[in-house]
Amino acid sequence: MRFKEIQIGILVLSLLILTGCDAQLPFTEGIQKDASPTSIGSSKRGVVLEFQQGKPQNEIFGDFLVGLDIANYMDEAVSVTVDVWDVSPLQGFTDKEGVSYFLEPAIYDLGKFYSPFVEKYNLGMFNYQNVKAGDYTQFLAELTYGVNADVDVNFCITNPDYEKDSSCPLSETLSGSKLGDKNSKYPVTIKSIKKSIYGADESSVFLNLDIAISNEGKGELVNSLGESIFDDEIVNFNIYALSDSLEFTCRSDESVDHYGEFDSDVKSLPMNLKLRRSGSTKVTCTSTVSIDEPIKDMRIKITTDYDYSYKTATRKIEVKG
């Protein structure tokens, strides 16, 4: 008998714990799964937003405020469009659609990231009508914006067959700080660049660059054109030399043609890339480089253009009056 009482006690305690946990889960009725709570602190790439502390409050009774913090982590100014809505059937909150904001660049010091530029968007004061016991709500927000990203990369070139300079590696991978602070703050990032050099003749070498691109921003690529032939994952890619007159040819298994179909043949630049479910892709670019000295410094620029969306949501909020 005593054993059964202990079992019942454990069962009741487990139910209480589960009930308490459930109260903290997002209110998902009528919303998409990808509208899970996020915050400025969790991404720190591109432009992100979060609901301000206490706007709205954890429980709503009477008048309540709604406010957002919108943060730009990139080194360039950007225009964003913001939508805010709730999922409650109660009347009293006015959805906001297509609100535009111009955000100043983040603060950088000598190329190093210092702090984001933050815009406070206060929607105003609201009051739900005809509230009944058990009513709940949840607030969601989404912003969209265009990104024109560029990354400058420096590396050395030497000829492995003629006057090779041992201080210049024939193969190396550039990543992290070698690609600059601003690259790490873009939502779609140049993850790494693998350089490989092969001897061609006495005065030239063959340069191969394997470029990894990844969506690190905890948001989604979107199609601003609204054309059904393109999925929502298109990035426009280009590469060119700043220190030399090079012509690159590039290919990728994720490149698409003008009809949105995969086409991995060698492409003229710029080219369109489709980031698959993994959110990443690889581009291989090659060029022949003239060299008449033991070591040569190279400087190239990689650009990526795309439209991006970032979403956030409050948790389930009880409306008490």
Residue, then its C-alpha position, 0 to 999 in steps of 0.5 A: m500500500r505504501f509503495k502505491e502511495i509513493q508511485i501516485g505521489i511521483l506521478v502527480l509530481s511529474l504532471l505538475i512539472l510538465t504543466g509548469c514546463d508547458a506554461q513556458l512553451p511558445f503559443t503555436e496555435g495558428i502560427q508557423k513552426d519557424a516563428s520560435p522565440t529568438s533574440i538579439g543576443s542569439s544571432k548578432r548577424g545582419v539585422v535582428l529584432e526582439f521584443q523589448q523587456g515588458k513590452p508586452q509584459n508577461e501577463i496582460f491586464g488592461d492597457f499594455l505596450v508593444g515595442l521592438d529593438i531592431a539592431n544592425y550588426m553590419d558595417e553599412a546602413v540598411s533599409v528594413t521593412v517590419d511586420v508585427w501581428d498577434v495570434s489572439p482572436l481578441q480585438g484591441f491590437t492593431d497589426k503593423e504591416g510594411v513599416s520601413y526603417f533606415l538603420e545606421p551602420a554598426i560601430y566599427d573601430l579600425g575594422k573591428f566590430y564594436s557595437p550594433f546600431v539599435e533602433k527602438y520601435n514603439l508601436g504604442m499602447f493597446n487594450y484587449q476587449n471582451v476578455k474571458a477567463g483562459d484567453y491567451t495571446q502571442f506577438l510575432a514580428e518579422l523584418t526583411y531587408g536587402v544585403n549587399a555584402d563584400v569581403d576583401v581577401n589577401f593571400c600570396i602567390t608563388n610558383p612551385d616550379y620556378e623560384k618558389d618562395s618557401s614562406c608562401p604555402l601552396s595550399e592554405t585555408l583562410s577563415g575566421s579573422k583572416l576574412g575580416d570582422k565585417n564578414s562575420k557579421y553578415p547573415v550569409t557568410i563566406k565561411s572559408i576559402k581554400k587556396s591551391i596553387y599549381g605550376a603552369d609555366e615559368s611565368s604563370v601559375f594556376l590558382n584554384l579557390d574553393i569558397a564555402i558559403s553558409n547561412e549563419g544568421k538564423g533567418e531565411l533567404v527570401n525571393s524579393l521578385g516573387e517569381s515562382i521559378f526561383d526558390d527562396e534561397i538565391v544568392n547572387f555571387n561574384i568574385y574579381a581581383l583588386s590587385d591584378s587583371l584576372e578573369f575567374t571562371c566559377r562553377s558550383d553544384e548549387s548554381v542555377d540558370h535563368y529559369g531557376e533550374f540547377d545547372s552546374d556548368v562553368k558560369s560567367l560571373p556573376m552567378n546565382l546560387k541556391l542554398r539547399r536545406s543545409g544552408s550552405t554551398k561551395v563555389t570553385c573558382t579558377s584563374t591563371v595568374s602571371i608571376d615574374e617574381p618569387i612571391k606575389d601578393m594577391r587581393i580579391k573581392i567577393t560579393t554576395d547580394y540577397d534578400y533576407s528575413y528574420k523572425t521573432a516571437t514572444r512566448k504565450i501570454e495570458v490575458k487577464g482583463 
